[in-house]
Amino acid sequence: MNSPSPHADPAAYWRANLRLVLTLMAVWFAVSLGAGVLLREFLDQWTLPGTGFPLGFWFAQQGSILVFVVLIAIYVRGAARLDRRFGVEEEDAR
């Protein structure tokens, strides 16, 4: 691991990291609760093409999981960007 840059502020780094995590968790919560529960009846008027499953059912069963996986990828990229910005990135392990 590289030594932290002399101007790196650990408190600012963790605030930025926490803001990123909370933002992504809010998106996941909105998709999970909103599309899978609160808007299920509205979304059920459409079906998932090729399957016949109601869209609200699909979001409740699969959609929130897929959104979570996408949010993990977004977090990885965002955390790497924060690490570079604050000078705390790790060396390549290859």
TORROVO-694507 format. One record per residue (C-alpha): residue in three letters; x, y, z. Coordinates in steps of 0.1 Angstrom, whole numbers, padded with zeros to 4 digits, always signed. Example, Ala and Ser with C-alpha at 12.3 -4.5 7.8 and 13.67 -1.06 7.14 Angstrom:
BEGIN
ALA+0123-0045+0078
SER+0137-0011+0071
END
This chain:
BEGIN
MET+0000+0000+0000
ASN+0013+0035-0008
SER+0019+0057+0021
PRO-0009+0083+0024
SER-0001+0116+0008
PRO+0008+0143+0033
HIS-0023+0163+0024
ALA-0047+0134+0027
ASP-0074+0141+0053
PRO-0087+0108+0068
ALA-0119+0124+0081
ALA-0127+0139+0046
TYR-0120+0106+0030
TRP-0144+0087+0052
ARG-0171+0114+0049
ALA-0168+0111+0011
ASN-0169+0073+0013
LEU-0199+0073+0036
ARG-0217+0097+0013
LEU-0211+0073-0016
VAL-0223+0043+0004
LEU-0254+0060+0017
THR-0263+0073-0018
LEU-0260+0038-0033
MET-0279+0023-0004
ALA-0307+0048-0009
VAL-0310+0039-0046
TRP-0311+0002-0037
PHE-0338+0009-0010
ALA-0358+0029-0035
VAL-0357+0001-0061
SER-0363-0027-0036
LEU-0392-0010-0017
GLY-0405+0012-0044
ALA-0406-0010-0075
GLY-0409-0043-0056
VAL-0435-0034-0030
LEU-0451+0001-0033
LEU-0454+0003-0071
ARG-0459-0034-0077
GLU-0496-0032-0086
PHE-0489-0003-0110
LEU-0459-0022-0126
ASP-0479-0054-0129
GLN-0499-0039-0158
TRP-0469-0047-0179
THR-0451-0080-0184
LEU-0415-0088-0188
PRO-0410-0094-0226
GLY-0406-0131-0235
THR-0415-0144-0200
GLY-0451-0133-0193
PHE-0441-0124-0157
PRO-0457-0092-0143
LEU-0430-0065-0141
GLY-0438-0057-0104
PHE-0433-0094-0095
TRP-0400-0094-0115
PHE-0387-0064-0096
ALA-0396-0079-0063
GLN-0379-0112-0071
GLN-0349-0104-0094
GLY-0348-0067-0102
SER-0336-0055-0068
ILE-0309-0082-0067
LEU-0296-0071-0102
VAL-0297-0035-0092
PHE-0276-0044-0061
VAL-0250-0061-0082
VAL-0248-0031-0105
LEU-0244-0008-0074
ILE-0215-0030-0062
ALA-0197-0023-0095
ILE-0205+0014-0092
TYR-0191+0014-0056
VAL-0159-0003-0067
ARG-0153+0024-0093
GLY-0163+0052-0070
ALA-0142+0039-0041
ALA-0112+0036-0065
ARG-0118+0072-0076
LEU-0119+0084-0040
ASP-0087+0065-0032
ARG-0069+0082-0060
ARG-0083+0116-0051
PHE-0072+0113-0015
GLY-0039+0095-0023
VAL-0046+0063-0005
GLU-0048+0038-0034
GLU-0032+0004-0031
GLU-0004-0008-0053
ASP-0014-0032-0081
ALA-0011-0068-0066
ARG-0001-0084-0099
END
